[in-house]
Amino acid sequence: MAVCETQLWELVRSIEPSQSQKEGASRSQNYLRDTLNTGQMASRIVKTYLSGSYSRDTAIYPIDDVDIIVVIDPSYWNTAGNIVSSVLFGPPFSFPPPVAILQTFANAIRCRYPVSSVFGQRRSVRLQLNHLNIDVVPAIEDKNDASLIRIPDRNAEKWIPTSPKQHSENASAVNKFQNRMFKPLVKLLKYWNGNLPSTANFKSFAIETMAVRAFRNRNFMSLQDGLLHFFDFVAFVSGNRTELSWTDKSGVSLGWLSCSVPDAAETGSNTAAGVDGERKKRFVNSALRNRVRMVESFKALSVDIAWRKVSEALKI
């Protein structure tokens, strides 16, 4: 059995954001958080914190964007006509219209960055800098669970539950369980996913969520082994023959009639929502082909041959 773990760790280091890029992102996001928390906005902002792959240390080069959660006091906005009642929030609770919150933040950021591009998105406001995009996500804290927040959805005209703190805790917990190999593996999987055709890849957060669900209770012994396990897990949850023994789909389904990668924070959202049947089919087929290459890498008689098989799988 040939092992090419040294080469895989070298690849992980090569696809990680550079130190200068990390420092630039840190300066930019900290400055935005500081300057946004001034003037009239200061009394409306409860706190800010980072979210997304940058904060979870699962981002790969280049850092395309940084997500900032801005928790607000909704009482500063008109909440008439926006009543939300759920098991998450207990009694009926009034929320401001999502579009009003997003517009407020867009105006506030434009005022502070007059020469930069600022535009509203479905659930955030994007500040476009020369070296980085920063997505500002307004949020309202859950009254009963501090780990849960609601973020505005402009299209649905609703406040959507999410839990970025739980996402970070999940990634850290699985990384510890997997002897600090989980986050490097996720970076390799995101690299592979990013090399797929645009008609065959998934959102990177869906890839990370699938990996969290697959590996939170199942060990892999190396990065090479982790890649084989992930591709085989895709085979399992899509109803195809597997090389390994699986008993738990962990809620994931990529079968003919479904495409579901439930949020590992158990908010009820589907991180693969919007993936059509053809995209899912191409994604699964790519995983199946690469599963074969990973099996061949373990059967190779030399490290060079093993690395060539792994390279083919990751499209290096």
Secondary structure as GFF3:
##gff-version 3
##sequence-region A 1 316
A	DSSP	alpha_helix	5	15	.	.	.	ID=ss1
A	DSSP	alpha_helix	19	36	.	.	.	ID=ss2
A	DSSP	alpha_helix	41	44	.	.	.	ID=ss3
A	DSSP	beta_strand	45	51	.	.	.	ID=ss4
A	DSSP	alpha_helix	52	56	.	.	.	ID=ss5
A	DSSP	beta_strand	65	72	.	.	.	ID=ss6
A	DSSP	three_ten_helix	74	76	.	.	.	ID=ss7
A	DSSP	beta_strand	83	86	.	.	.	ID=ss8
A	DSSP	beta_strand	90	94	.	.	.	ID=ss9
A	DSSP	alpha_helix	98	112	.	.	.	ID=ss10
A	DSSP	beta_strand	117	120	.	.	.	ID=ss11
A	DSSP	beta_strand	125	128	.	.	.	ID=ss12
A	DSSP	beta_strand	133	141	.	.	.	ID=ss13
A	DSSP	beta_strand	149	153	.	.	.	ID=ss14
A	DSSP	beta_strand	158	162	.	.	.	ID=ss15
A	DSSP	alpha_helix	164	177	.	.	.	ID=ss16
A	DSSP	alpha_helix	182	195	.	.	.	ID=ss17
A	DSSP	alpha_helix	204	215	.	.	.	ID=ss18
A	DSSP	alpha_helix	223	237	.	.	.	ID=ss19
A	DSSP	alpha_helix	277	299	.	.	.	ID=ss20
A	DSSP	alpha_helix	303	314	.	.	.	ID=ss21
###
